[in-house]
Amino acid sequence: MNDYSEPDTHLEVQRYYGETLGTSDDLKTTACCTAAPPPAHLTRLLADIHEEVLAKYYGCGLVLPESLEGLRVLDLGCGAGRDVYILSRLVGPKGKVVGVDMTPAQLEVAERHRDWHAERYGYEQSNVEFIEANIEALEKAGLDEGSFDLIVSNCVINLAVDKAAVLESAFRLLSPGGEMYFSDIYANRRVPAELARDPVLYGECLSGAMYWGDFRELARTSGFADPRLLEHEQVDVTDPDIQSRLGGLLFRSATVRLFRLPGMESGQENYGQTATYLGTVDNHPERFRLDAEQQFEAGQSLPVSGNTATILSKTRFYEHFDVKGDNIKHLGAFGDSGTEDLFTIVPHAAVSKSCC
């Protein structure tokens, strides 16, 4: 939490994304950029996004998880709508995607191309809705509790002043078994208050970044007992002036998945359970990766913790896994939770960054 007033912060964010940034080429760091290239099936979907929507994309990850057909999805901080429109295609005409953002200029771009995308996808009517609202006050957005199967957010929660309000509202809006799947920027220590007052550093998604340790605790107190790290990449500060102001602060972008599930434990416990991936998730016939630590090869039975067994059997993934065993006989600790210190983990591979 920083100490400069909420109205000023929100106004500066609106100005930065509505006026200062014309396109993603105006960014001064790689914080608001996405690792490239995306998987082939998503590359094809990106080709069907309107060029103006693509030009105003400021995300830091791919917030497009698996098995989305027919889901009701909420995008927090949707901006000009790039992810909303890709999700629109992935959920299909029977699904629904709602985008929320507080910047009118961004929403104007998103709304302008709503019918264009519906026609492009062959839908009789658009399955997309945009709402102007602050993600820190979602109770004012007219959204029903438990009405979403999936909530996504792409490099936006770092811009929120009251991050607890965002996570608590997300938990409330998710249906039981629902998932929050989002990418954001994290710092290796708490950002000093004087840096948090800098509108450029804040707008570039740096000085509003949470300390990774604080985020894990906040996720758990918001109701998400077992946060799972999926992807992580170093943020490069390319502007010399910004680099000098940051001192020794380091930043990483990370994709995390949180599940609203009753009975989840704070640690990974061993009950002798196993899970076999059936190879039935679209575009993932050979393997399915739940988080940074757990990848399931199709047809191979693997031991899993009690929490993982719950995730695979009590969410939309239940039909894609054969989970054996129960959580009656406790056999001890299972292992790591997948949320180690983000800044001591060696990345899986060096990945180039792209802002478009």
N, C-alpha and C positions, 0 to 999 in steps of 0.2 A: 504494500500500500504506500502511496506517496502522499504528500501533503499539499499539492496544489488543487484548487477547487474543481469540483466536478464540472460545473458549467463551462469553465474555461477549457478544460481538457476536451470535453466533447466538441466544443466549438472549434478548437484547433484541429481535431481529427477530421471533422467535417470539411474544414477549409483545405486541409492538406490533400484529402482524397477527392474533394469536389472541385478544387480550384488549382492548387499548386501542381499536382501531378496531372499531366495531360494524358500520358500513356505510361506503360511500365518502363519505357526507355528513360524516364526522368528519375528513376530510383537511384539512390546513392550507395546502397549496399545490396547484398544478395539475400537479405532477410525475407523480403516479400517476393521470393522466386521459388520455382518448383524444380526439383530434380528432373533431369531429362536423360533419355527419352522415356515417355510413358509406355506401358505395354501396348502391343500392336492393336488390340481390340479397342483401347481407349484412343489411340491415335486416329483411328477411323472415325470415332465419334467427334473428336475435336475438329475434323474437317467439315463437320456440319454445323459448327457454331458461327454465328455472324461475326464478321471481322471487327466491327466496332466493339462488340462484347469482349472478344479476345484481347483487344488492345488495352482494355482497362482492367485486366486481371492482375491482382496483387497477392496471390496466395503463396504459401510456402510448402505445399505438399499436395499429394493426391488424396482427396477425401471422398473416394469412390470405392467403398468396400464391396464385398462379394454378396451375391444372392439378394438382389433388390426388387425383383419382379413383384409388382402389386403393392409395394410398401408406401406408407405415408411418411414423408421426409420433411424435416425442417432444417434450413440452412441459416445459421446465425452469422450475421454480417455478410450477406450475400453479395454486396457490391453491385457490379453491373450484370451479374447473373450467370457467369460462365459455368460454375459448378451446378447451379440450379438447372440449366438447360441440358447438361450432360446427364444429370440425375433424372431429368424428365424422360429422357430416352431409355435409361436403364430400368426405371420402375414401370414403364409401359403405360398405355392409355388408361389402365385400371388403377394405376398408382396416382399419387399426388405429391407435389413438391411446393413448399411454402418458403419463400425467401424473405428474411427480415434484415433491414438495414436502416441506419439513421441519417444517411447522406442522400438528400433529394436528387442531387446531380447524378449520382450513380444509379439510383432507382429509375430515373428518367430513361437512361440508356437501356436498362434491363426491360422496362415495360414497353419501350418502343418496338422491341423485336419479339414480343411474346407470340403474336400471330404468325410472324415469319417462321419461327421455329416449329410451331404446331403444324403448319403447312409442310414444312420440310420433312417432318417426321411422319406425315400422313395421318395425323390425328384429326378427328372431326371437330374437336375443340381442345383448347389448351388445358393441360393438367397442371399448370403453374399459376401461382399467386404470389404477389409481392406486397409486403406490408412495411410501411415506414414506422419504425419503432426503435427504441434503445434496447439492446439485448440485456442491459442491466435492469430493465423494468418490464420484463416480458408479461407480467401480470396485467399490464395495460394494453397488450396487443390483441386481446380477444381470443386467445388460444386456449383450448380446453385441456384440462389436466389429463395426462395419460393418453393423449390423442395421436402421438407419433411413435412409429416403430424405429425410426432412426433420426438422430440429430447429427449434423455435420457442421464444421466451422473451419475456415481456412485462413490462418494468420490474422485473427481478429480479437481473440480473447486477451491478447497482450495489450490491445488498445483500450480495453475496459478498465475503468477505475475500480469498480467493485466486482472483482472476479468471482468472489464467493456467490454473489447474487446470480451470476451467469450459470455457474455449475449447479446451484441449488434449484434454479428454475428448470434447467435441462433435466435434472432428475425427476422433477414434478411432472414435466410434460411428456416424458417417456412412458410408454406402456410397460407393464411387467415383461421382462425378457428383452426390452428394447436396448439399443446401443447408442452411445455417443462416440463418434469416430471423428477425430479432428487433428489438425496440424497446427502447431504454434511455435513461438520462439521462447527459449528459456535461457537464463543466465547462470553462470557458474557461482555467483554469489548475489546477495541482495543489492539491487541497483541504488546508489546513493541518491538522496532526495534532490540534490542540485541538478543531477542529470535528468531526473524525471520531469523537471520543469522545462526542459528544452523541447520546443515543439517539433523541431526537425528530427531529433533522436527518437521522440515519441512516435511521430508519424512514420518513421522508417522501421517501426516495430521493435526497437531496441530498448529504450529506457522504460517501457512499460512491461518488459519481459519479467516473468516470475523467476525467482530462484527455484531450481528444479526440486530441491528438497521441500520447499514450501508448497509447491504444486501437489506433490504426492500426498502430503498431509491434508491439503484442502480437498482434494478429490475424495479422500476417505471420509472426511467429516461431512461432505455434501451427500453422502449415501453410496458412493461408488467404492466398495470395500477393496477391490482388487484391480487397480489401474494396470493396464498392459501396454508396454512400449512396443511399437511395431517398427518404425523407421527413425533414423536420426542422421542429420548431416550438419557439418560445420557451416556457420554463417561467416562469409568473408566481408569485411568492411573495406571497401575499395576507395572511399573518399579520404584523403589524408587528414583533412580537418576533423572529420568525425572520429577517425582513428585516434588522433591525439587527445581528443576530449574523453574518450572511453578509458584511457589508462590501461589497466590490466584486465578489464572485463572481457570475458569470452561468451559467445552466444552459439547456441545450436538450435536448429529447427528439429522438431520431433513430431511424429504421428503417434497418437495414443488412442487406445480403445477402452471405453468404460461401459460396463453393463449394469442395468438396473435389474438386479436379481436378489431375491430374498435368500438368506442362509449362506451367503458368501462369507468366508473367513478372512481375517486380516493376513494370514500366512498361508503358505502352500503346504497342505497336509496330505499324508499318504494313507489311502484306504484300500490300496491294492486294485484300483480301478484301471481299466484300459479303454482305449478308443481307437477305432479303425475308420479311416476316411474312405468313403465309398466312391470317390472320384466323380461325383455328380454335380458339383458346382460349375456353372457355366464359365468357360474360358480357363478352368483350372482342373483339367482331367487327370493330371499326373500327381499334383501335390497341392496342399492347402497350408498356408502359413497363418497361424493364429496370432503370433507375436514374434518378437525378435529371437526368442529362445525355442519356439516350438513350431516345427514344420512337419506335417503329416504326409507321408507318401501313400498314394492310393493302394488300398489292400493290405497295408502293413499295420499290425496291432501294436500300439505304443502304450506304455504306462503313463498315466496322467494323475495330476493332483485332484483333490476333491473339488476345488474351484473350477479347474479346467473341465472336469466331467460335467459340472453344473452348466457351464457356458455352452458346451457342445450339445447338451441334451435339453436345455430349457430356453433356447433362443431360436431364431430362424434357421440355425444350422442343424437342428435336431434331425432332419430328414437326410442329411448328408453324412452322418456318422453313426456307427454302431458302438454305443457305449456300454460296457459291461461292468457289473459290480455295483456296490452301494457304499454309503459312508458310515456304516455301523461299526466296523472294527478298525480302530485307529492304529496305524503301524509306524507313526512317527512323522517327522518333517519330510516333505517331498523334495524341496530344493528351492532355488531362487524364484522370486515372484515376477521376474521380467521387468523390474523397475529399479535397476541398479543406478549408481551415480552416473548420470548421463555423460559427464565430462571425463570419466575414466574408461569408458567403453571405446574399443577400437571399432570404427565404422566397418560395415561389411565389405565395402568397396568404395574407391574414390569415384564420385559421380559428378559429372559436370552440371552446372546450374543454368537454367533458362528462365527468363522472365516473361515468356510469351507462350 
